Amino acid sequence: MTETAPGAQRFIPPQADTLDDLRAAATGCQGCELYRAASQTVFGRGDATARVVFVGEQPGDMEDQKGLPFVGPAGRLLRKAVDDAGLDPGHIYLTNAVKHFRFELRGKRRIHQTPDRVHITACRPWLVAEFAQLHPEVVVVLGATAAKALLGPAFRVTRQRGELLPWPAAAQHPEDFQRVPVDSTGRTADAPPAQLLATIHPSAVLRADNQDIAYDGLVADLTIVARALSR
């Protein structure tokens, strides 16, 4: 395990001004050592006009194989929770704090490993670049890794889950998210005010002793998001 990593910034082309540009560039990212074992980079998916941006931890085994975020068991559960909360899935952008699958081999099985701080830090420039192309009304942080990436290591999802916070003011480095491109000439403007809500990752529901209670809590949090969008 390396203690440092070069980071993703060098792999983000300065002329990239769409999510498709970023997605194409991300395929060659070697910002940390995770690219060596993973099958591919798993970038975000969804429309640039999405009203809600979900940020999770990292791709899992199925996501790594298919190259898309949230297509495994946790993704299916999230889609159900989105529907039960009354959110429109067509207005959602899905991404992860870390874009490569971190795992350890046990026989033929690839077992998920939580990303370390070095991976979160190395991959954060991709998140910043994604948000520069997005204008969400609500950002939903799913779990501790995403919270560390956006809100800093002191933030605790268990303490503030379900609470609407100002975005980007709540970010650890709000200046990274305060300016967004206006056009391809390099002009920028202040990002429109938005809100952020932290909740558990859907994989935590799957691991819970009482999955029904955990699922109901996730839906309750996402219902707060749906109400915020209807105001």
C-alpha positions in Angstrom: 0.0 0.0 0.0 1.4 3.3 -1.0 1.3 6.3 1.3 1.1 8.8 -1.4 -0.3 9.0 -5.0 0.3 11.4 -7.8 -3.5 12.2 -7.9 -5.9 12.6 -10.7 -5.3 16.2 -11.6 -2.7 15.5 -14.2 -5.1 13.3 -16.1 -7.9 15.9 -16.4 -7.5 17.8 -19.6 -7.8 21.6 -19.1 -10.0 21.9 -22.2 -12.5 19.3 -21.0 -15.9 21.2 -20.8 -18.4 18.3 -20.8 -19.1 15.2 -18.7 -18.3 13.1 -21.8 -14.9 14.8 -22.1 -14.2 14.0 -18.5 -15.5 10.4 -18.8 -13.2 9.8 -21.8 -10.2 11.2 -20.0 -10.9 9.2 -16.9 -10.3 5.9 -18.7 -6.6 6.6 -18.6 -6.4 7.8 -15.0 -3.4 6.4 -13.0 -3.7 8.8 -10.1 -3.3 6.0 -7.5 -2.4 2.4 -7.6 -6.0 1.1 -7.8 -6.0 1.3 -11.6 -3.6 -1.6 -11.8 -6.0 -4.3 -10.4 -9.3 -2.8 -11.4 -10.9 -3.7 -14.8 -11.6 -0.1 -15.7 -12.4 3.3 -14.5 -16.1 3.7 -13.5 -17.1 7.3 -14.1 -20.4 8.9 -13.2 -23.6 8.5 -15.2 -26.6 10.7 -15.8 -27.5 14.0 -17.4 -25.6 17.3 -16.7 -29.0 18.9 -16.0 -29.7 16.5 -13.1 -31.5 18.1 -10.2 -29.9 15.6 -7.7 -26.4 14.3 -7.6 -25.7 11.1 -5.6 -22.1 10.5 -4.5 -21.2 7.1 -3.2 -18.0 5.4 -2.1 -16.5 3.4 -5.0 -17.6 0.9 -7.7 -18.2 -2.7 -6.6 -17.4 -5.9 -8.4 -20.3 -5.7 -10.8 -19.8 -2.0 -11.5 -16.1 -2.7 -12.2 -17.1 -5.3 -14.8 -19.8 -3.2 -16.5 -18.1 0.2 -16.2 -21.2 1.8 -14.7 -21.9 3.0 -11.1 -24.7 1.5 -9.0 -25.6 -1.4 -11.1 -25.0 -4.1 -8.5 -27.1 -5.1 -5.5 -26.6 -1.8 -3.7 -27.6 0.1 -6.8 -30.8 -1.9 -7.2 -31.7 -1.2 -3.6 -31.0 2.6 -4.2 -33.2 2.6 -7.2 -36.1 1.1 -5.2 -35.5 3.7 -2.4 -35.5 6.5 -4.9 -38.8 5.3 -6.3 -40.3 4.8 -2.8 -39.2 8.4 -1.8 -40.9 9.9 -4.9 -37.7 11.0 -6.6 -37.6 11.1 -10.4 -34.7 8.8 -11.5 -34.5 10.7 -14.7 -33.3 13.8 -12.8 -30.4 12.0 -11.0 -26.7 11.9 -11.6 -24.8 9.0 -10.0 -21.1 9.0 -9.2 -18.5 7.8 -6.6 -15.8 9.4 -4.6 -13.3 6.8 -5.9 -13.5 5.7 -9.5 -11.7 2.4 -9.3 -12.7 -0.8 -7.4 -10.5 -1.6 -4.4 -10.6 -5.3 -3.5 -8.7 -8.2 -2.2 -8.7 -11.7 -3.8 -10.0 -14.6 -1.7 -9.7 -17.6 -4.0 -11.6 -16.4 -7.1 -13.7 -13.9 -5.3 -12.9 -10.2 -5.2 -13.8 -8.8 -1.8 -14.6 -5.1 -1.4 -12.1 -3.1 0.6 -12.8 0.4 1.8 -10.7 3.1 0.1 -8.0 4.7 2.1 -7.5 8.4 2.6 -4.8 8.4 -0.1 -7.4 7.1 -2.7 -10.0 9.6 -1.7 -7.5 12.4 -2.0 -6.1 11.2 -5.3 -9.5 10.8 -6.9 -11.1 14.0 -5.5 -10.1 16.1 -8.6 -12.5 14.1 -10.7 -15.4 14.9 -8.3 -14.5 18.6 -8.5 -14.4 18.4 -12.3 -17.7 16.6 -12.4 -19.4 19.2 -10.2 -18.1 22.0 -12.4 -20.3 20.5 -15.1 -23.3 19.9 -12.8 -25.8 22.3 -11.3 -27.7 20.2 -8.8 -30.4 21.5 -6.4 -29.5 18.8 -3.9 -26.3 16.7 -3.4 -26.8 13.4 -1.6 -23.8 12.0 0.2 -24.0 8.2 0.6 -21.9 6.9 3.4 -18.6 7.8 5.1 -16.2 7.7 2.2 -18.2 10.2 0.1 -18.6 12.4 3.2 -14.8 12.4 3.7 -14.3 13.3 0.1 -16.7 16.3 0.0 -17.1 17.3 3.6 -13.8 16.4 5.3 -12.7 13.8 7.8 -14.5 15.4 10.8 -17.9 15.0 9.3 -20.0 12.1 10.7 -22.9 10.8 8.7 -24.4 9.2 11.9 -24.6 12.6 13.5 -26.0 14.7 10.7 -27.8 12.3 8.4 -31.1 13.5 7.1 -30.2 17.2 7.7 -30.3 19.6 4.8 -27.0 21.7 4.7 -26.0 24.5 2.4 -24.0 23.5 -0.6 -21.2 24.3 -1.4 -20.8 26.1 1.9 -20.8 22.8 3.7 -17.9 21.4 1.7 -14.5 21.1 3.3 -13.1 23.4 0.5 -16.2 25.2 -0.7 -14.0 27.3 -3.1 -13.5 24.2 -5.2 -17.2 24.2 -6.0 -18.2 27.8 -6.0 -17.4 28.7 -9.6 -18.8 26.9 -12.6 -18.1 27.3 -16.3 -20.4 29.6 -18.3 -19.1 28.7 -21.8 -16.1 27.1 -23.6 -14.2 30.4 -23.5 -13.2 29.9 -19.8 -15.7 32.4 -18.3 -17.1 31.3 -15.0 -20.0 32.3 -12.6 -21.0 31.6 -9.1 -22.6 28.2 -8.7 -26.3 28.4 -8.0 -27.2 27.8 -4.3 -28.0 24.2 -3.5 -28.4 21.9 -0.5 -26.7 18.8 0.7 -28.0 15.8 2.6 -25.9 12.9 4.0 -27.3 9.5 4.5 -26.2 5.8 4.7 -24.9 4.0 1.7 -27.4 1.4 0.4 -24.8 -1.3 0.9 -25.1 -0.5 4.7 -28.8 -1.5 4.4 -27.8 -4.8 2.9 -25.4 -5.5 5.7 -27.8 -4.3 8.5 -29.1 -6.8 11.1 -32.6 -5.4 10.5 -32.7 -4.5 6.8 -36.3 -3.2 7.0 -35.5 -0.6 9.6 -32.3 0.4 7.8 -34.2 0.7 4.4 -37.0 2.7 5.9 -34.4 5.2 7.3 -32.8 5.5 3.9 -36.2 6.2 2.3 -37.1 8.7 5.0 -33.8 10.6 4.2 -34.5 10.6 0.5 -38.1 11.8 1.1 -36.6 14.9 2.6 -34.7 15.4 -0.6 -37.9 15.0 -2.6 -39.7 17.5 -0.5 -36.8 20.0 -0.9 -37.1 19.7 -4.6 -40.9 20.4 -4.5 -40.5 23.7 -2.6 
